[in-house]
Amino acid sequence: MEIQKSKITFGEVAVAIGESGGDIVATDVIHSAKDSAIRDITVHIPDDSNSRLLDRLSSLDGLKVINVSDRTFLVHLGGKIEIQARMPVKNREDLSHVYTPGVAKVCKAIHQDENKAFSLTIKRNTVAIISDGTAVLGLGDIGPFAAMPVMEGKAMLFKQLAGVDAFPICLQTKDTEEIIRTVKNMSPGFGGINLEDISSPRCFEIEERLKRELDIPVFHDDQHGTAVVMLAGLLNALKIVGKRMEDIKVVVVGIGAAGVACSKMMLAAGVSNLIAVDRQGAIAAGEEYANPMWQWLADHSNPYRSKGSLSEVLEDADVFVGLSGPGVLKVEDLKKMARDPIVFAMANPEPEIEPEAAEPYVRVMATGRSDYPNQINNVLCFPGIFRGALECRARTINERMKLAAAEAIASTVGAEELNEQYIIPSVFHEEVVVKVRAAVIQAAIETGVARRIPRDFR
């Protein structure tokens, strides 16, 4: 910004920034003359205060805003990932090995035995991150172009946390059959498929079809990643309150992709009394549901056929799991729950109830946010799951592997560390990927879906 010294001081500019919600981090004088100065000012400010700050600065007499940049936008310039060669090509001999003519004999070897693609190509360690941009974060259907930054970020996490090479592929179609066909056609180059941000209920059919028709792992992270990490947190929360999985009553609200997966995961882990709730009330046997996943839940949960609203079925519940939206859960509802209630309010960016309001009535609280304790974050799951699945060349990622991953995540919180504010490890905990990888490989071997036994398991 350019400051006219005769009309305004830097101190007045700083006051204006502070009153607009900004916090000056650094300032550099780029140019200074007798009558004016140009300063580069770095400001921390909430996203919703950006326009207010710019309006305030623009109104100051003697101040000219020359340029505005955003640090988040800056790290996205040109994208966040790139492809690098594993060895340099320095001369003609190098070229003959990596390309023609030497590459021909490798091609012939794979042609004779397609399984050699796992050892002689990037297939061994590469995952395709597939999205159509219809259910992105809290943004909804924003399309494949706008979804790309999220998928790039996921690829970064795959690489940094687990050494997995992942590539984002956003498809410009919402047609279920076309998505399935496209993924199948590109599958020879990948060792696994991570489906991401595809809206419900299409995501269920896409995943199920691809799992049946491909011989590599297919994993819809919005469903199963959320479910695995949620279960890990629940395992540790139950240790704190001294309750057993088979004895608790669980109420799940928000029966989309993640809600269905969380419900199925808890049922697989031993929960018998689980009630799923949608906008019309509890899902129960005897009703007909257009959504096949809801019909499955009606047939496999709610053993006492409880009916009514969330508030009604929450009576004496031990656990609340929310994947819906803000304001769904009230303080009055918490008072109806059983002793030492566990509340996982995982709606993002605003949970079903504000943690501050829930705190006096809840024993263990978790959310999907990083600014509160006990964040249920998929990053704890997908790097280690794919690391393990790729290393043992698993044909699929089955329920036993997902349960093993949840138990592994939970185990990284030691008994001496476990408390109401720490039931789930940090996403940067170094042991998470190591433990999840080992647990997934062991489960894959035991269930017969591993095509290779890693050396440390022989």
C-alpha angles and dihedrals in degrees: 000000000000117000121199101215095206092058108034141013129223088243090062090050090051091051091051091051092050093048089052091057098263129133117207110228101174141352129197127189106228097178134359128192135165095269104026146022133203115215133185106215124190113205132184109214136155114260092243091057097054097093092044091054094048092048090051094048092046090055094056114105111234096022126105121187104216101180139355123204131177120217092219091054091046093058089052096054107125091000129286102262139050140183120247131187117243092223134020124252101221105158146007093277092055089049092052091056100046096037136010130017100008096046090065094076090052090051090051092050091053091044089058093045117018091193088072087073086079092062102030102043140041089268088093094070108015131106127189114221103209125193139154092198095241099124108026117170107292091330101081123201103006097145135243098291094054091043093059097085090057092050091047089053090051090051089054091053092049090055100040098043102035109011091244118147106226128177126201116232116181114190124214095219137078094195110120096212093047092051092050092047093047094050092047091050094052096041098097090078096051136070094203143010123226111193112205139184097353113150125248136284093018091059091065095056093041092054096042093049094047091048090054097043102040129061095213128079116282115191128176099206096194087063108032102023090057091045094049094050092042090054091048089055092045093052090057095040090056090054089057095050094039097237131135126233093235093052102050131097113223128193118196121193122190108047101200126118095301094040093054092046093049090050092050091046093053092047089051090049092056108273109142103174104059124148121194116204130198131177091284094050138258118001108233141170115267094048126098117232126191091209106079092210091055089049089052090052091048089055097043107034141042094054093186092049093236114189135193141064127323090263091053099047092043089074108124092354116154096201136033118195115187128192098155126081146296122301096019094119120057131199088242088059092053090056089060094057126100126267115302097007121208115215123190103184099180104164112128136253091000118030124225089259131012109257091226090058093045098045098088092053104036130075097197124019129185132175138177092249128102094215093067130058120267101031113193098217126170090215086080089063121032101055094054095039093054092040089058096040093051095047093054092036091234117198091216144352105249134188094266091055091050092048089049090052091052092050090048093052091048091049093061088073104078123218091250091053099043115110140134092278096046116046097128129046126243117268086241095055104129096215097056099081091039093053096040092049092052094045093049093049092049092049091047091052093047093049094046099242097112115101093187133039110217115230095250090057097051 
